[in-house]
Amino acid sequence: MKLLFIGDVVGAPGRAMLQEYLPLLKSRFQPDIVVVNGENAAGGRGITAEIARQFFEWGVHCITMGNHTWDNKAIFDFIDDEPRLLRPANYPPGTPGRGYAVVAAGGRELAVVNLMGRTFLPPLDCPFRTAQTLVDELRTRTPLILVDMHAEATSEKQAMAWFLDGKVSAVVGTHTHVQTADERILPGGTAYISDVGMTGPYDAILGMEREMVIKKFLTGLPVRFSVDEKGRKQLNAVFLELDDETGKARTIRRIRVDDDHLWSG
């Protein structure tokens, strides 16, 4: 199976990059399944039903989320009715939505699991114990399992990858919006990268207008950040090839698209 995972889509610039480049990425890499992190898709804060619908129309099979899942309150009106839209699985019982999905393609099934870390983020149920329970269950159905580990701390992401090595196909990190250069395949066959990066503004600070972020650092005062709508844009992703029988990763490749780079990584 060939899989394309696209990093956090931030606001209108990120959506524009996804719409423009997803057809080119699909033509170049021929993925069977496309997964996108969409937790910043609506103005940097959450997602709407209309944006989710657009993503699916453009060829996305599954959308993962993170700590901004509930920022756009409209999500409560549709998350229970859209099985392709995930929120972190380690939210406590009774939380709307679901934390995993099984996506079919070409007679094969890929399980997508969404988790959120607890270091420097709001406390949730243990992502490691949640992962263990879910993965044990999902492996009875398919060996092809992708985990989006939405977390701040690199150590927590690495720990999850080693914890699940040999049990899942890939653990890909999201949340920090900066693509890391540490992609690898662990000894048990699990592909890993600390952060896939973001899709959206390029000449910005994590997708937000530079001036407001700098002002906050200079003054320590509360500042409302806004997505940078003016400058250049970027798209960050990873391409994975997985063994259909064992679920082990064969390839993980970074992808970066901007004014200076095309298919780099």
C-alpha positions in Angstrom: 0.0 0.0 0.0 1.1 3.5 -0.8 0.1 6.2 1.7 0.4 10.0 1.6 0.1 11.9 4.9 -0.1 15.7 4.7 0.8 17.9 7.7 -1.4 20.3 9.6 -3.4 22.4 7.1 -3.5 26.0 8.4 -6.3 28.3 7.3 -7.1 29.5 3.8 -3.5 29.4 2.6 -3.2 25.7 3.7 -6.4 24.8 2.0 -5.3 26.6 -1.2 -2.0 24.6 -1.2 -3.9 21.3 -0.6 -6.3 22.0 -3.4 -3.5 23.0 -5.8 -0.9 20.4 -5.1 -2.9 17.3 -4.0 -3.6 16.4 -7.7 0.1 16.8 -8.5 1.1 14.7 -5.5 -1.3 12.0 -6.4 -0.1 11.9 -9.9 3.6 11.8 -8.8 3.3 9.3 -5.9 0.1 7.3 -6.8 -1.0 6.9 -3.2 -3.8 4.5 -2.4 -4.9 6.5 0.6 -4.5 10.2 1.6 -4.7 11.3 5.2 -4.6 14.9 6.2 -4.3 16.6 9.6 -7.0 19.3 9.6 -7.2 20.7 13.1 -6.1 24.2 12.0 -8.0 24.2 8.7 -10.6 26.8 9.7 -8.7 30.0 10.4 -6.1 28.1 12.3 -8.7 26.9 14.8 -10.6 23.7 14.2 -12.5 22.6 11.1 -16.0 23.1 9.7 -18.3 20.7 7.9 -17.8 22.6 4.6 -14.0 22.4 4.8 -14.1 18.7 5.6 -16.5 18.2 2.7 -14.0 20.0 0.4 -11.1 17.9 1.6 -13.0 14.7 0.8 -14.0 16.0 -2.6 -10.4 16.8 -3.3 -9.4 13.2 -2.7 -8.7 13.0 1.0 -9.8 9.7 2.6 -9.4 10.6 6.3 -8.9 13.7 8.5 -7.1 13.6 11.8 -7.3 16.4 14.4 -5.6 17.4 17.7 -5.7 19.9 20.5 -7.7 22.4 18.4 -10.4 19.8 17.6 -13.2 21.7 19.5 -12.1 25.3 18.8 -14.8 25.7 16.1 -18.0 24.8 18.0 -19.8 23.8 14.8 -17.9 20.5 14.9 -20.3 19.3 17.6 -23.0 19.3 14.9 -21.4 16.9 12.6 -18.5 14.9 14.1 -20.7 12.0 15.2 -22.0 11.7 11.6 -18.7 11.8 9.8 -16.7 8.6 10.4 -13.8 9.9 8.3 -13.1 12.8 10.6 -11.2 11.7 13.7 -10.4 13.3 17.1 -7.7 12.0 19.4 -8.7 8.6 20.7 -7.5 9.2 24.2 -10.3 11.7 25.0 -12.3 10.2 27.9 -15.4 8.1 27.3 -18.5 10.0 26.3 -16.6 12.5 24.1 -18.2 13.1 20.7 -16.7 11.5 17.6 -14.3 8.7 17.3 -10.5 8.2 17.5 -9.9 5.7 14.7 -11.2 4.8 11.3 -10.6 1.9 8.9 -10.2 3.0 5.3 -10.6 0.5 2.4 -8.6 0.8 -0.8 -8.0 -1.8 -3.5 -9.2 -4.7 -1.4 -7.0 -3.7 1.5 -7.8 -1.8 4.7 -5.7 0.8 6.5 -6.6 1.6 10.2 -5.9 5.3 11.1 -5.5 6.1 14.8 -5.4 9.6 16.1 -3.7 10.2 19.5 -2.7 13.3 21.5 0.2 13.7 23.8 0.0 15.0 27.4 3.4 16.8 27.7 2.8 20.6 27.5 -0.8 19.9 26.3 -4.1 19.6 28.1 -4.3 16.3 30.2 -6.1 13.5 28.6 -6.2 9.7 29.2 -2.9 7.9 28.7 -2.1 7.8 24.9 0.1 4.8 25.4 -2.5 2.6 27.1 -5.1 3.9 24.6 -2.8 2.9 21.7 -2.1 -0.5 23.2 -5.8 -1.3 23.5 -6.8 0.0 20.1 -3.8 -1.5 18.2 -4.4 -4.9 19.7 -8.0 -4.7 18.5 -7.2 -3.4 15.1 -4.5 -5.9 14.3 -7.2 -8.6 14.3 -8.6 -6.9 11.3 -5.6 -5.4 9.4 -1.8 -5.3 9.7 -1.8 -1.8 8.1 -2.1 0.8 10.9 -1.1 4.5 10.8 -0.9 6.5 14.0 -1.0 10.3 14.0 0.7 11.2 17.3 -0.3 14.9 17.9 2.1 16.0 20.5 4.4 18.8 21.6 7.3 16.9 23.0 9.6 15.0 20.6 10.5 12.6 23.5 6.8 11.6 23.8 6.5 11.0 20.1 9.7 8.9 20.0 8.5 7.0 23.0 5.2 6.2 21.2 7.1 5.0 18.1 9.3 2.7 20.0 6.4 1.5 22.1 4.5 0.5 19.0 7.5 -0.6 16.9 6.5 -3.8 15.1 2.8 -3.4 15.9 1.9 -0.5 13.6 3.0 0.5 10.1 3.9 4.1 11.0 3.9 6.7 13.8 3.9 10.2 12.3 4.1 13.3 14.5 2.0 16.4 14.1 1.4 19.6 16.0 4.6 21.6 16.0 4.3 22.8 12.4 8.0 22.3 11.7 9.0 19.4 9.5 11.8 17.3 11.1 14.6 15.5 9.2 14.6 12.4 11.4 12.5 10.0 9.3 13.5 6.4 9.7 12.2 2.8 9.9 12.6 1.3 13.3 14.0 -2.3 13.7 10.5 -3.8 14.0 9.4 -2.2 10.7 7.5 0.9 12.0 8.2 4.1 10.1 8.6 7.2 12.1 9.0 11.0 11.8 8.9 13.4 14.8 6.8 16.0 12.8 5.4 16.0 9.3 5.3 19.8 9.3 2.5 22.1 8.2 0.7 23.1 5.1 0.0 26.8 4.9 1.9 30.1 5.3 5.6 30.0 4.7 6.9 33.4 5.8 5.1 33.2 9.1 5.6 31.8 12.6 3.9 28.4 12.7 1.4 29.8 10.2 0.5 32.9 12.2 1.3 36.5 11.4 4.8 37.3 12.6 4.1 40.7 14.2 1.5 39.4 16.7 3.7 36.5 17.8 6.7 38.7 18.3 4.6 41.2 20.2 3.5 38.5 22.6 7.1 37.5 23.2 8.2 41.2 23.7 5.3 42.2 26.0 4.0 39.0 27.6 0.5 40.3 27.1 -2.4 38.3 25.7 -2.5 38.5 21.9 -4.9 37.0 19.5 -3.0 35.3 16.6 -4.3 35.3 13.0 -3.3 33.2 10.1 -0.9 35.0 7.7 -2.9 35.4 4.5 -0.4 37.5 2.6 2.9 35.7 2.1 4.3 32.6 0.4 2.9 29.2 1.1 4.2 25.7 1.7 3.0 22.1 1.9 4.7 19.4 4.0 4.0 15.7 3.9 5.4 12.2 4.0 5.0 9.4 1.5 5.0 5.8 2.8 5.1 2.4 1.2 3.8 -0.4 3.3 3.9 -4.2 3.0 0.4 -5.5 2.5 1.0 -8.8 4.2 3.1 -7.8 7.2 2.1 -4.1 7.6 5.8 -3.2 7.9 7.0 0.0 6.3 9.3 -0.3 3.3 9.8 3.4 2.6 9.2 6.8 4.3 10.0 9.9 2.4 9.7 13.6 3.4 8.0 15.9 0.9 8.2 19.7 0.9 6.6 22.0 -1.6 7.2 25.7 -1.6 8.5 28.4 -4.0 12.1 27.0 -3.6 11.4 23.2 -3.2 9.4 20.6 -5.1 9.3 17.0 -4.0 12.3 17.6 -1.8 13.2 15.5 1.2 
